[in-house]
Amino acid sequence: MKETKLTAKPRTAKGKAAAGRMRRQGNFPAVVYGAGRPGTDIELNEHDFVMLLRKHRSENMIADLEIEGSGKTLKVMLKAMQHHPLTGRVIHVDFYEIDMSRKIDIEIPIRLEGDATGVVNEGGILEHVLRTLSVQCLPGDMIEEAVLDVTNLSVGKTLHVRDIPLDRAKYKVLDDDDQVVAAIAAPRKEEEAAPAAAEAAAPEVITEKKPAAEAEG
């Protein structure tokens, strides 16, 4: 797991107006939480934070956070990040102070790797069922993603949590080992789809019955 350094300023002003002024200056509000103590309000430089995020494949990030004027550096983990619904810009971040000797629960993104034979040679459809893996590990062992090779996966076959290559001595997997991660669905046969499509497209013909007198006359 990559570790990085962040510098923050203490934050005293709160509310929407204060946050607006902060963003106009290129900063945004954040909070650092810790066990047994209230959160510490800080502000971060938006450009510097975004540049650090780009060095990581996921939001699993540990940082050495220095708060100006405090004279100390905190080891923190990124816990939550809020984005503006329209612009996508980061508007708020939550950090949690961690102890590198104590295990934590995290969600690791699952990335499927390789060209599945069931797709390439059999015309199947790859279904990515489980996209994150819940594990417990030491902060120093935290990884940005878990990679699962699907190259040999054929139509009708599945890969499960137990198939993800992880060192179980370091990572306690919290998900069920039988949970399906990826599967290859069979292609839909054209001959089955065609009659259904033709039937749906055919117009309904309604024959109007003539009155009895008119029919006889």
C-alpha positions as CSV (number, residue, x, y, z in Angstrom):
1,M,0.0,0.0,0.0
2,K,1.3,3.4,-1.0
3,E,1.6,5.9,1.8
4,T,1.7,9.6,1.2
5,K,2.0,12.9,3.0
6,L,-0.7,15.6,3.4
7,T,-0.6,19.0,5.0
8,A,-3.7,20.5,6.4
9,K,-4.7,23.8,8.1
10,P,-6.9,23.9,11.2
11,R,-10.4,25.0,10.5
12,T,-12.5,27.1,12.9
13,A,-15.2,28.7,10.7
14,K,-18.1,26.4,9.8
15,G,-21.3,26.6,7.7
16,K,-22.0,27.0,4.0
17,A,-20.7,30.6,3.8
18,A,-17.4,29.6,5.3
19,A,-17.1,26.5,3.0
20,G,-17.8,28.7,0.0
21,R,-15.1,31.1,0.9
22,M,-12.7,28.2,1.5
23,R,-13.4,26.7,-2.0
24,R,-12.9,30.0,-3.7
25,Q,-9.5,30.0,-2.2
26,G,-8.8,26.5,-3.6
27,N,-9.4,24.5,-0.4
28,F,-12.2,22.3,0.9
29,P,-13.3,21.1,4.4
30,A,-12.4,17.8,6.0
31,V,-12.6,16.0,9.3
32,V,-10.2,13.7,11.2
33,Y,-11.9,11.2,13.5
34,G,-10.2,9.1,16.2
35,A,-11.3,6.6,18.7
36,G,-12.5,8.2,21.9
37,R,-12.2,11.8,20.8
38,P,-14.2,14.3,18.8
39,G,-13.4,15.0,15.2
40,T,-10.8,17.6,14.3
41,D,-11.9,20.1,11.6
42,I,-9.3,20.8,9.0
43,E,-9.1,22.2,5.4
44,L,-7.1,20.8,2.5
45,N,-5.8,22.2,-0.7
46,E,-8.0,20.8,-3.5
47,H,-5.3,20.6,-6.2
48,D,-2.8,18.9,-3.9
49,F,-5.4,16.3,-2.7
50,V,-6.6,15.5,-6.3
51,M,-3.0,15.0,-7.4
52,L,-2.4,12.5,-4.6
53,L,-5.6,10.6,-5.5
54,R,-4.5,10.2,-9.0
55,K,-1.5,8.1,-7.8
56,H,-3.9,5.5,-6.4
57,R,-6.2,3.1,-8.3
58,S,-8.8,3.2,-5.5
59,E,-9.8,5.3,-2.6
60,N,-8.0,3.0,-0.2
61,M,-5.3,5.4,1.0
62,I,-3.2,5.8,4.1
63,A,-1.5,9.2,4.7
64,D,0.8,11.0,7.1
65,L,-1.3,14.0,7.9
66,E,0.4,17.1,9.3
67,I,-1.8,19.8,10.7
68,E,-0.1,23.1,10.7
69,G,0.6,24.5,14.1
70,S,0.0,21.2,15.9
71,G,3.5,20.0,15.9
72,K,2.5,16.4,15.2
73,T,1.8,14.1,12.3
74,L,-1.2,11.7,12.3
75,K,-1.4,8.4,10.5
76,V,-4.8,8.5,8.9
77,M,-6.9,6.5,6.5
78,L,-9.3,7.9,3.9
79,K,-12.8,6.8,5.0
80,A,-15.3,8.8,3.0
81,M,-15.3,11.3,0.2
82,Q,-18.1,13.5,-1.0
83,H,-18.3,14.9,-4.6
84,H,-20.4,17.7,-6.0
85,P,-23.3,16.1,-7.8
86,L,-22.9,18.3,-10.9
87,T,-19.2,19.2,-11.2
88,G,-17.8,16.0,-9.5
89,R,-15.3,18.1,-7.5
90,V,-14.3,16.9,-4.0
91,I,-16.3,18.9,-1.5
92,H,-15.6,17.0,1.8
93,V,-13.4,14.2,3.1
94,D,-13.4,12.1,6.3
95,F,-10.2,10.7,7.7
96,Y,-9.8,8.2,10.5
97,E,-6.7,8.1,12.7
98,I,-5.4,4.5,12.7
99,D,-2.9,2.4,14.7
100,M,-0.6,0.5,12.3
101,S,-0.5,-2.4,14.8
102,R,-4.3,-2.9,14.8
103,K,-6.3,-4.6,12.1
104,I,-9.0,-2.7,10.2
105,D,-12.0,-3.7,8.0
106,I,-11.8,-2.4,4.5
107,E,-13.5,-2.9,1.1
108,I,-11.1,-3.8,-1.8
109,P,-12.2,-3.3,-5.4
110,I,-12.1,-6.5,-7.5
111,R,-10.6,-6.3,-11.0
112,L,-11.2,-9.0,-13.5
113,E,-8.1,-9.7,-15.7
114,G,-7.7,-11.5,-19.0
115,D,-9.9,-12.4,-21.9
116,A,-12.3,-15.2,-20.9
117,T,-12.4,-18.1,-23.3
118,G,-16.1,-18.3,-22.8
119,V,-16.4,-14.8,-24.4
120,V,-13.6,-15.0,-27.0
121,N,-14.3,-18.6,-28.3
122,E,-17.8,-19.4,-27.2
123,G,-19.7,-16.1,-27.6
124,G,-20.7,-15.9,-24.0
125,I,-21.2,-12.8,-21.8
126,L,-19.0,-12.0,-18.9
127,E,-20.9,-11.1,-15.8
128,H,-19.0,-9.3,-13.0
129,V,-21.2,-10.1,-10.0
130,L,-19.2,-9.1,-6.9
131,R,-17.2,-5.9,-7.3
132,T,-15.7,-5.4,-3.9
133,L,-14.2,-7.7,-1.3
134,S,-14.6,-7.2,2.4
135,V,-11.4,-8.1,4.3
136,Q,-9.7,-7.5,7.7
137,C,-6.0,-6.8,7.7
138,L,-3.3,-4.6,9.2
139,P,-3.2,-1.1,7.7
140,G,0.3,-1.7,6.2
141,D,-1.0,-4.7,4.3
142,M,-3.9,-2.8,2.7
143,I,-4.0,-3.2,-1.1
144,E,-5.8,-1.0,-3.7
145,E,-7.4,-3.9,-5.6
146,A,-7.8,-7.7,-5.7
147,V,-7.1,-9.2,-9.2
148,L,-8.9,-12.3,-10.5
149,D,-7.8,-14.0,-13.7
150,V,-10.8,-15.0,-15.9
151,T,-8.8,-16.3,-18.9
152,N,-9.9,-19.9,-18.5
153,L,-13.5,-19.2,-17.6
154,S,-15.9,-20.9,-20.0
155,V,-19.6,-20.7,-20.6
156,G,-21.7,-21.9,-17.7
157,K,-18.7,-21.7,-15.3
158,T,-18.2,-19.4,-12.3
159,L,-15.4,-18.0,-10.1
160,H,-16.0,-17.5,-6.4
161,V,-14.5,-15.5,-3.5
162,R,-12.3,-18.5,-2.7
163,D,-10.7,-18.2,-6.1
164,I,-9.3,-14.7,-5.5
165,P,-5.5,-15.1,-4.8
166,L,-4.9,-13.6,-1.4
167,D,-2.5,-14.5,1.4
168,R,-5.1,-15.7,3.9
169,A,-2.4,-15.3,6.7
170,K,-2.6,-11.6,6.1
171,Y,-6.1,-11.1,5.0
172,K,-9.2,-12.4,6.8
173,V,-11.9,-12.5,4.1
174,L,-15.3,-11.4,5.5
175,D,-17.3,-12.4,2.5
176,D,-18.6,-16.0,2.0
177,D,-16.1,-18.1,0.1
178,D,-19.0,-19.4,-2.1
179,Q,-20.1,-16.0,-3.2
180,V,-19.9,-15.7,-7.0
181,V,-17.5,-13.1,-8.3
182,A,-17.7,-13.7,-12.1
183,A,-19.6,-15.9,-14.4
184,I,-20.0,-16.5,-18.2
185,A,-23.6,-16.5,-19.3
186,A,-24.5,-18.5,-22.4
187,P,-25.2,-16.5,-25.6
188,R,-28.9,-16.1,-26.5
189,K,-29.6,-18.3,-29.5
190,E,-30.8,-16.3,-32.5
191,E,-33.3,-19.1,-33.5
192,E,-35.0,-18.7,-30.2
193,A,-35.1,-15.0,-30.3
194,A,-36.3,-14.7,-33.9
195,P,-39.8,-16.3,-33.5
196,A,-40.5,-14.3,-30.4
197,A,-39.6,-11.1,-32.2
198,A,-41.7,-12.0,-35.3
199,E,-44.6,-12.8,-33.1
200,A,-44.3,-9.5,-31.3
201,A,-44.1,-7.6,-34.6
202,A,-47.1,-9.3,-36.3
203,P,-50.2,-7.0,-36.3
204,E,-53.3,-8.4,-34.8
205,V,-56.1,-8.9,-37.4
206,I,-59.6,-8.3,-36.2
207,T,-62.5,-9.4,-38.4
208,E,-65.6,-7.4,-37.8
209,K,-68.8,-9.4,-37.7
210,K,-71.7,-8.2,-39.8
211,P,-75.2,-7.9,-38.3
212,A,-77.3,-11.0,-39.1
213,A,-79.8,-9.1,-41.2
214,E,-77.1,-7.6,-43.4
215,A,-75.5,-11.0,-43.8
216,E,-78.7,-12.6,-45.0
217,G,-79.7,-9.7,-47.3
